[in-house]
Amino acid sequence: MGFWRVGSLFNLSCFLIVFTCLFNGLSNTARAETDSLPFKPSGQPVLRVFSNFTAPVGKSSGKTSFEVRRAYLGYDYALQENWSMKIVLDIGSPNDDSPYSILKRYAYFKTASLTYKRGNWEFKGGIIDLFNVEYQEKIWDYRYVYKSFIDEYRFGPRADIGVNASWKPSRMFSFDAMVMNGEGYEQLQNDNTYKVSFGANLNLFENLLIRLYSDYAHKRIDEAVIASLVGYYTKNYALAFEYNTRFNEGFVRNRDRFGYSAYGRYTFRGSYGMFLRYDWLSSGITGEPGRPWNLAKDGSALLGGIEYRPIKNVRMSVNYQDWFPSAVNVENRRSLYLNLEFKL
């Protein structure tokens, strides 16, 4: 039995165990809880927009441009005390790698979900955000400047069609599991391949998080992601390191990608902040060192900058971003950015 077949059984077993515990605990909690004040249905609009101005530095291969990179529009509504629904449109490019991505914009349902929550248990179904970058984005906190590692380098989609469950039995431990389409929210799958994921969090101290995550899908070849994260964070500062590996990308044997991301941020005087981040990404063929299969996209990224928040829901940052390609015949991409985020 192959390693990833064992991994699939492990993921599936963990998933079933978590769901069994969730339903047993949920039924016990339901009998124990009593109603207090009458619930009043309510909702709120969702609006979040990312925009930027880019100016290349030196002999960079980048271009000067104004862009509205992405806009999220939707509504979040609490139906009953334990039930809620959320619909969010993602207006952006389906492929940010394309040279035409800044010229074309499409609207997708990024979120179209129904949520049931009681106590420490939560279930979601529909088009839902995945757990694969949720904690990374929370610690990094500069999504409008640069995506998290897994999202930026396409180790997995940010949202997908499926069902998930999360459970937090104590302050120190929490678990999450999901069965999903596997193709992301931009595509509808019409085959029999699904992806299963499982994640576990350990909070040794109040602000120290250790997280392990794995997902798995099988066709003729197994494809899997293993991700790890260690981060210490508060509202005003954070330090984190993550290492991620994707095995048999595109269900092609021995096409692996791996890399790490280290970042920190600091907020002072309430309205000002600074951040620094370094990413390293590589591809390879197992057992054949020195032969990366995806050399054109291998490299490392360095970015850093300052931020100003004039009001609560508006953020702007001046920052420097540099991409160092691994291929010796490709120029660096050095740019100065002015990024803007505003939201409700």
C-alpha angles and dihedrals in degrees: 000000000000124000094250092046087057088046091053092052090048092051093046093046092050090047093053093045092052093048092049091051091046095054094044092049092043093056091049092048092048091057093046099048123084129201119253123177119008112268119242117203112235141163145186136208122252118223127161126157131185120199135164148176117220129199121180119230123221116325094345119151090227127106135228111252149149112226142178096208100185144350128196118202125176151101135264116204132182107216098182137345094287101020130078139160133207133191121185129173117211109210109192145086119312090215118031090184091067118099087226095052093104091052099051129056127185133184120230133174099251090174130021102151145150117212132198116191132176125163110316095345128089133177128189134184136182126036101350142168113261127235092230095094104011095103094038091055091048093054096039092046094183101095091139090060101040134351123244116271098260092047097042096050096036101245086149141341122279093226135015145172113270147074129286141180134201129193132186109189094173143000091267101046137048133164137196135188136180144182111204146169092254097216100082131244094291093067135048113220121221101179135081098259118111134172125231123198137186131186135183129194129199119193104192090176131012094272103023115097128188114184134181122189134178135176131185139192129177135207119139086314125038119240120196145165127209117189133179131189135186117183141160112200146161132171091274105037144013143182121192144165127193133181122197135184130186116196126206095357113210088012090287114139117249095003098130132165127194141167148139140239128206121186145159138188138189131193122199135179088012096269104054131069144167133202142185130191140175126193130186122192130182140166130204149164111250111251094011108085117194095033108097111184094204100041094144090067099035120106145089135279130213122189137164139158151135132269137209125196109196092179135005099270100036124080129177130180138189109204146158121232126188128181116199108197119212091221108089094215095057122088125234118257107227118175143161114224136198105197126189132191127181127173145159 
